[in-house]
Amino acid sequence: MVRASAQWIVLIALAASLSACANRSPRDPARVEYRTPSGGVAQTPSRPSSCSPGERYTVRSGDTLSQIAERCRVETRSLADANGLNAPYHIVPGQELVMPRARVHVVARGENLYRIGLRYGIDYRELASINNLYPPFEIEIGQEILLPDAAGSRTAAVTPPPATTVTTPTPRQTPSRPPAQTATTPPPAQTTSPPAATAPASFQWPLEGEIIARFGEQDGGRRNDGINIRAAEGDSVRAAAAGTVVYAGNELAGYGELILVRHDGGFVTAYANNSRLRVREGEQVQAGQIIAEAGSTGSVDSPQLHFEIRHGVTPEDPLRHLPRN
């Protein structure tokens, strides 16, 4: 079985923003600095002075540790560790808490939130949460993005897929935060259910060829989250439906040259192991448009296309959506 990984953020880039610049350019080296995030940064409101790294925060009536962490834009676990607190994190009014040191990433040209998450192995939704960012998660060059402290970061290693069958990591469940003891317990938050999604009218075959690996369990206990189609080097790979290219690159080990296209209804299609990409991130594509050339990049040993259809983070058998040949 493929292990869960926060780096599935790349393959569920449903809400990822487009790059800070429209034209893709060589990536500038990222700067990671330990300092207090500066005020005035777009969409990053300034924190109270008592929230600065090393400063002391005095607990007020009604405070919980998680509320203080959110207000100060630090991880709850990091704040607890800095003050020697154990679950259920009991705090009382008048208690002084020392703020942990913050770590920030300075946005470089061509980056967006899910690329930054991929770089550090952090779910882009976690980055959005601690930086008070909301869809479409627009960020600017030079903006400082707070990163979770290593102790509180929810990361996992990627398991390289086997040759022939390119497997995609599936998301692991985010552990629920332990209940916090409070000086005065606030009322529980209200939750709402998201509206149901509608699939595109139809998907079409991205490439004609023999299916050499099917969806689901494989020999050796491994799982294929899509299908693999035999190809000749340079065969045209076409978009299975109209949509927006949300990823075009080779930063996930095992997948080689990879394209992700977002479609209506929260669906994403993935096209891996290509030899050449013919589209860029942010580009609108039509069903049947050539988006890549087939190849054998990544962890496969012969020309083929690894193709996936996902609804949200859930892989679905492409053969259920594709027309019968």
N, C-alpha and C positions, 0 to 999 in steps of 0.2 A: 504493500500500500504506500502511496505517496504521502509523505509527512506534510502536516499543515505548515503554512508559511505566510508571514505578514507580507511577503513580497508578491503575493497574488494581487497586490494593489496595482501592479502594472496591467494585469489582465482584466481588471474590473474597472478600468479608468472611465467609468460612466459619467462621473461628474468632474473629471479632471479639467482644469483650465487649459487653454491653449498657451503656447510658449509666451514668455515675456516679450519676445519679439516675433513678428510673423515669419521672418526669414530665418531658417535654421542655419546656424553658424557653428564653427568649432567651439566646443564647450570650454569656457574659461575655468581654470582650476577653482574649486570651491574653497572658501575661507571659513574655517570654524574657529570662533574666538570665544574666550571665556570673559564675559564682561556684562555689565548691566545693559539691557536693550535700551537704545535711545528713544526719546519721545518723538512724536510727530511722524512716525512712519505710517504709511498708508495702511489702514485697516488694522493697525496694531495699537490700541489705546494705551496710554501711559499707565503705569502701575503706581499705587500709593508708594510714597518714599519708604515706608516701613516694609515694603516688599522687596527692596533692593537686596541683592546677595550679601549675606553677612549681617544685615540689619535685623532688629528684633521687632516682632509683631505682637501686640498685646491682644489676647483673646477677648472678644466682646460677647455679651449675652446673645445666645442664638447661634453663635458660630459653630460650625463643624470643621473638621480638618479638611475635608474635601472642598467645602465652600471657600476656605481660606486659600487652598491650593489653586482653585479656579480663579479666584480674585487676583492672586499674585502670579498666575500663569506659570505654575510649577507643578510637577507631578506630586500627587498625594503621597506616594511611597517615598519619594525623595525628601519631602518635608518631614515625614515621620522618621526616616532614618537620621536626618540632621538633628532631630530632637530626642532620639532614643525612645520613640513611641512604638508600641506594639498594638496589633489589632486587639480590641475594637477602637483604638485611637481615642481614648478618653481625654478630653480637655475641659478646662473650667475657666470661667470669666476671670480676667486678671493675669492668667498664665502668659508667660512670654515665650514665643517661639522664634528660633533662629532660622532665617531664610537660607536655603541652600544656594550654591553658586549656579548661575544660569549658563547654558551653552546655546549658542546661536549659529545659524547658517546664514550667510549673506547671499542673497539671490544673485546669480550670475546670468549673463545673457543666454537665452535659449532654454532656461529652466522653467518648470512649473511644479506644482505641489507634489504630484505623484512621482516626478523624476527625483525630487529631493528625498521623498520617502524611500524610493528605491536605493538611492545612494547610501542611506543609513540603515536600511532594513526596518523602516517604520511605516505603519499604515498611514496613508495620506489623510484618512479621516481623523486619526489621532493628532496629526500635525494641525489639521484644521481646528480641532476642538481646543487645543491649548493655545492657539494663536487667534482665537475668536474670528475665524474666517468662515464664510458661508458661500454656498454655491452661487456663481460658478468658480469660486476660489481664485479670484484674480490677484496676482502678486506682481510686484514691480522690481526691476533691476535695482540692486542695492538695498532692498528691504531685508530686515532681519527676521528670520524665522526661528522661534524658540524650539529647541530640540529636547526631548525627554532626557532626564538624567539616565545614565547607564543602568542604575539600580531599578529604575521604574519603567524602562523601555520594554515594550512587548515585541520581541523580535524572534526570528527562528531562521535556521539555515535552510538553504534550498537544496533539495536532493536532486542531483543531476539525473535527467531521464536516460533510459537505456537507448542504445543504438536501435534504429528502426522505429520504435515506439517512443514518441516524444510525449512525456507525461507532464502535466501542468500542476503545480502545487495548488491545493485547495485551502481555503481559509480556515484557521483554527478559531475556536470559540474564544472571544475575549473574556478573560476571567472577570467575574463580577466583583465590584469593590466591596470590602467588608463594611457592614453597617457602622456608622460613626456614632459615638456617644456624644451628646450635646448638652450644653448648659440649659438650653430650651429647645426642644425638638421641633423643627419646622414641619409643616404638613407635607405629605408625599406629593411628588410631581405627577402631573397628569400626562398620560401618553395617548397618542393617536395612532391608528393603523394607516400605513401608506396606501394610496389607491392602487387597484389592480392594474397591471401593465398589459398592453396589447402588442402581440408580435407583428412584425412586418407582414404585409400581405403574403409574401412567399420568399423563400430563399432559393437560389439556384446554385448549381455545381460550380465551384471555383476552378475546377480542373477536371478534365476527363481522363480516366485511367483506372487501373485495377486497384481495389482496396487491399492493401497489404497488412493493415492492422485496424481492427474494429474497436468501437467504443466499449469501455468496461474493463472487467478483470482480464488479465493476461497471464500467460504462463509465468510461474515464479512468484505469484502473488502480487504482481504489479498491476497498476491500473492505467488505462489510457483514457484521458478525458476528451478525446476527439477521435478522428479517424486519420489514417495515413494513406495517401494516394500515390501510387507509383507514377513517376514522371520521367521525362528526358530533360537533361540539362538545358535550361533556357526556355522551357515551355511557359506559355503565358498563364499567369495566375490572375483570376478575375474576382472582383467583389461579388459576394453572394447576394447582396442587397444594397440599396442606396444607404448612405450614411456618412459619418464624419471620421476621418482618420485621427485617432487619439494617441497612437503610438506608432513609430516607425524607427526601428533601431536594432541593436544587437547586444543589449546590456543584460539579458537574462541567459545565464549559462545553460547550454543544451538546446536552446531554441534557434540559434543562429540568427539570420536576418528575419526579423519578425514584424508583422503589421497587425494592428488591432483596429477594427472599425466598429464604431458605436452606431446602433440602429434605433429606430423608434421602439418604445415599449420596454426600454431597459435591457435590450439584447446587445451582445458584443460577439463579433466573429474574430477568430485568430487565425493567422496564416504564417506558419513557421518553416524554417529550414530553406528559405529562398536564397538564390545566388545574387539577386539584385532587386532593390526596391525602386518602384517607379512613382511613388507618391510621397508626400511629406505630411507631417503632423498638421492638423487643422484643415486639411484639404477635404472638400466635399467630393464624394465619389458616387457614381451611378451604378446600378446593378449591371454586371457584365463588363464593367470597365477594367482594363488591365491595370493591376496595381503592383505586380511583381513578376519576377522570372524565377521559375523553380530551380532548385539546386540541392546541395547536400551540406549546407552549413550547419553548425551545431553538432549534436551528438548522434548523427545518422551517418551511415556509410555508403549510401547510394542516393541518387536524386529522387526526391519525393516531396510531397506537401503534407504537413501536419495541419489539420483543419479542425477548429472547434467552434461550437455555438454555445454561448452561455447566456442564461437569463439571470441577471444580477451576478452573483458569484457561483451560481449552480450550473455545472456542466450538463448539457443535454445531448442525447445521441443525435448527431447531425442527420442520420438516415431517417429520423422521424420528421425532419423538416425539409429534406431535399426531395425533389421529384424522382420517381423511380425511372431508372434507365431502361 
